[in-house]
């Protein structure tokens, strides 16, 4: 009996812990809807994700939508655990904004007019920037 109760308690602890996970989750192109504009995420290169300290996720199809959502929905910046952006060169790779290298404009055309691309590597960003135009921009200039 004691073993059964211990196993049951352990199972509940595992379920509770995993249900409150605040790890990034992949953005599902063609399935996830933007929490701001409600459009289905169609281009993985521009997807963003906010993870709240509570474990709640917000998915966006463009950085422009994410910024508008934060401003208009009045979610507290202090309640945000992490903001992730899609790596433009490897779109299914989400990277924290703190370690991302950004560019804006040039040939970059985001789905909602944000025209902001994030890269995991500054060399890749600079190479793309040289080929497509635009300018570099830092996250603290954006958010």
C-alpha positions as CSV (number, residue, x, y, z in Angstrom):
1,X,0.0,0.0,0.0
2,X,2.8,2.4,1.0
3,X,4.6,1.7,-2.3
4,X,1.5,2.4,-4.3
5,X,1.0,5.7,-2.6
6,X,4.6,6.7,-3.1
7,X,4.5,5.8,-6.8
8,X,1.2,7.7,-7.2
9,X,2.6,10.8,-5.4
10,X,5.7,10.6,-7.6
11,X,3.7,10.4,-10.7
12,X,1.6,13.5,-9.7
13,X,4.8,15.4,-8.9
14,X,6.2,14.6,-12.3
15,X,3.0,15.6,-14.1
16,X,2.7,18.9,-12.2
17,X,6.4,19.7,-12.9
18,X,6.2,19.0,-16.6
19,X,2.8,20.7,-17.1
20,X,4.4,24.0,-15.7
21,X,7.5,23.8,-17.9
22,X,8.9,27.0,-19.1
23,X,11.1,25.6,-21.8
24,X,10.7,26.9,-25.3
25,X,8.3,25.0,-27.5
26,X,8.5,24.8,-31.2
27,X,6.3,27.1,-33.2
28,X,4.1,25.0,-35.4
29,X,3.8,26.7,-38.8
30,X,0.4,26.3,-40.3
31,X,-1.1,25.3,-36.9
32,X,-0.3,28.0,-34.3
33,X,-2.2,31.2,-34.5
34,X,-0.6,34.6,-33.6
35,X,-1.8,35.7,-30.1
36,X,-2.1,39.3,-31.4
37,X,-3.5,39.3,-35.0
38,X,-5.0,35.8,-34.8
39,X,-3.5,34.8,-38.2
40,X,-1.9,31.4,-38.6
41,X,1.8,31.5,-38.5
42,X,2.9,31.0,-42.1
43,X,6.5,31.9,-42.2
44,X,8.8,30.4,-39.6
45,X,11.6,32.9,-40.2
46,X,9.6,35.6,-38.3
47,X,8.0,33.7,-35.5
48,X,8.4,34.9,-31.9
49,X,7.5,33.4,-28.6
50,X,7.0,34.8,-25.1
51,X,7.3,32.5,-22.2
52,X,5.8,33.9,-19.0
53,X,7.1,33.0,-15.5
54,X,3.8,31.1,-15.0
55,X,4.6,28.8,-17.9
56,X,2.1,30.4,-20.3
57,X,3.2,30.7,-23.9
58,X,2.3,33.4,-26.4
59,X,3.1,32.8,-30.1
60,X,3.4,35.5,-32.7
61,X,3.8,35.5,-36.5
62,X,6.0,38.6,-36.5
63,X,8.0,40.7,-34.0
64,X,5.6,43.6,-34.8
65,X,2.7,41.6,-33.4
66,X,4.6,40.6,-30.3
67,X,5.6,44.2,-29.5
68,X,2.0,45.4,-30.1
69,X,0.7,42.6,-27.9
70,X,3.0,43.6,-25.0
71,X,2.0,47.3,-25.3
72,X,-1.8,46.8,-25.8
73,X,-2.4,43.7,-23.6
74,X,-0.6,45.3,-20.6
75,X,1.2,42.1,-19.7
76,X,3.9,43.1,-17.2
77,X,7.5,42.9,-18.5
78,X,8.5,41.6,-15.1
79,X,6.2,38.6,-15.6
80,X,8.0,37.6,-18.8
81,X,10.5,34.9,-18.3
82,X,12.0,34.8,-21.8
83,X,11.4,36.1,-25.3
84,X,12.6,34.0,-28.2
85,X,12.8,34.7,-31.9
86,X,13.2,32.4,-34.9
87,X,16.7,32.3,-36.4
88,X,16.2,33.6,-39.9
89,X,18.7,31.2,-41.4
90,X,17.4,28.2,-39.4
91,X,13.7,29.1,-38.8
92,X,12.8,26.2,-36.5
93,X,15.6,27.2,-34.2
94,X,14.3,29.6,-31.5
95,X,17.0,31.8,-29.9
96,X,16.7,34.1,-26.9
97,X,16.6,37.8,-27.8
98,X,19.6,38.4,-25.5
99,X,21.9,36.4,-27.7
100,X,20.3,37.2,-31.1
101,X,21.7,39.6,-33.8
102,X,19.1,41.6,-35.6
103,X,18.7,43.4,-38.8
104,X,15.8,45.4,-40.3
105,X,14.7,46.4,-43.7
106,X,16.5,45.7,-47.0
107,X,15.0,42.6,-48.6
108,X,13.5,41.4,-45.3
109,X,9.7,41.4,-45.5
110,X,8.0,40.2,-42.4
111,X,4.3,39.0,-42.6
112,X,3.0,42.0,-40.5
113,X,5.4,44.7,-41.6
114,X,8.0,44.3,-38.8
115,X,10.7,43.5,-41.4
116,X,13.0,42.4,-38.6
117,X,15.2,39.3,-38.9
118,X,17.1,37.6,-36.1
119,X,20.3,35.6,-36.5
120,X,22.0,33.3,-34.0
121,X,25.4,34.4,-35.4
122,X,26.6,37.9,-36.2
123,X,28.7,36.7,-39.1
124,X,25.6,35.2,-40.8
125,X,23.6,38.4,-40.1
126,X,26.4,40.6,-41.6
127,X,26.7,38.3,-44.6
128,X,22.9,38.5,-45.2
129,X,22.9,42.2,-44.5
130,X,25.6,42.8,-47.2
131,X,23.5,40.8,-49.7
132,X,20.1,42.3,-48.9
133,X,20.6,45.8,-47.6
134,X,19.0,47.0,-44.4
135,X,20.6,48.0,-41.2
136,X,21.6,46.4,-37.9
137,X,19.5,47.0,-34.9
138,X,19.9,46.0,-31.2
139,X,17.2,44.4,-29.1
140,X,17.2,47.3,-26.6
141,X,16.3,49.6,-29.5
142,X,13.3,47.4,-30.4
143,X,11.8,46.4,-27.0
